[in-house]
């Protein structure tokens, strides 16, 4: 209820001040898998999680000794499957029109084993749009036309870090296979090669600019790359997608997506709120 009241207050203040309302401001996905379920459950802001391939399984597992926060989503490879995603759906969030508005994806992850294959793009995660066909069950092909942005990083002993825009081409690969990925990286700040089973934290930030959408990505607080999409950029997302190149299992936990309004609007609303509160207090004296 607190989040609802906060959002309502922002909309009311924005209307009074003549500022465009901030759509879907706040946390739109927050899944720590504490409720032990992949679909629905009692986690506030939890998503619906499915896997694309029949050669993989996903389940909730106690990873207290790994990531360290209790339950996590675990993907297990049943064969030698590569290039298939795990998809978490949530209520769609749109990057606001104001320059500086952001959507921020954050998640914790760790590999179940050390990757046996070295690959500069062996692990990937990003924000996607279901393109009108949200997935409804494990193994369905409804995600094959999805589009969005992803960070791709190196595994094993081969370092890598790249930012991609993926369009819909109807191939089951999503997040890797096919020819529908285009790098939108503008600067390489660092690279990473994860070859352990320790906890790591990844972030992908999308920021509205005058010409499109800027991308920033980091792992464990280290900036890896920046990017820019100024050609028909994507602005609405209803999925978190995680995938692998080589065949290896992994854990994912503490997945969040935050919709952050541009700083100037936040400042104006804060000042307005303070002014209204002071005015109310003076009337009550």
Residue, then its C-alpha position, 0 to 999 in steps of 0.5 A: x500500500x505504501x508504494x501505491x500511495x507514493x505513486x498516487x502522491x507523485x501523480x497528484x503533485x505533478x498534475x497540480x504543478x503542470x508536470x507530466x505524470x511519471x508512468x510506472x515510477x518505482x520498483x516494477x519487479x522485485x523477486x527474491x524467490x523467498x516464497x518458493x514459487x516460480x509463478x505468482x506467489x507471495x513475493x512482492x513484485x515477483x515475476x512469472x518465470x519459465x524456460x524456453x528449452x525442453x532440454x533444461x529445467x528450472x526450479x527454486x533451490x536453497x542457495x544459502x551457501x552460494x549467493x547467500x540470500x536463501x532461495x534462488x532460481x536454478x537452471x539445470x542443463x539436461x543435455x548439451x543445450x546452448x543459446x536458450x533463455x530463462x524468461x521472467x515476465x512482469x507488468x510492462x514498464x515504459x521508459x519515460x519521455x523526459x531526458x534522464x529517465x531510467x529503467x534499471x535491471x539488477x540481479x545476482x547470479x552465480x554459475x553452478x559449475x565452472x564453464x567447460x567452454x571459454x566464450x567471450x559472450x557466454x552469459x547474458x541478461x537483459x530487458x525485453x519486450x514480449x512483442x504481444x505474445x507473452x510466454x505462458x508455459x515452459x518450452x513454448x515458442x511464444x518468446x521467439x519474436x521478443x526484442x530488447x537489449x542485453x549485456x553479454x559477458x565472458x565465461x571461462x578464461x575468455x574475457x568479454x563485454x558487449x551491449x546488444x540490441x536484439x530485434x524479432x526474427x522468429x528464431x528460438x535462440x533469443x539472446x544469442x543465436x541467429x543474426x538478429x543481434x546488433x552491437x550498440x556498444x559505444x565504449x568498452x570500459x573493461x571486460x570480464x571472464x567469470x570462471x568460478x561459482x561465486x556470487x556476482x551482481x550484474x546491472x543494466x541501465x537504460x537512460x532516455x537521451x535527446x536522441x534515443x536510449x543510452x545503455x550502461x552495464x556493470x558487473x560487481x560494480x565495475x563498469x564494463x560498457x556504454x552504448x547508444x541506440x538512436x535508431x527506433x529505440x525500444x522503450x517498453x519492457x515486460x521481461x527479464x531474460x537470462x541466457x547462456x552460450x555454452x551449456x552450463x547451469x546457473x543460479x539467479x536471485x534478487x532480480x529487480x527492475x526499477x523505473x526511475x524518473x528524470x532527476x529534475x522532475x524528482x527534485x521539483x516534486x520533492x520541493x513541492x511536497x515539502x512546500x505543501x507539507x510546511x503550508x499544511x503545518x502552518x495552517x494547523x498552528 
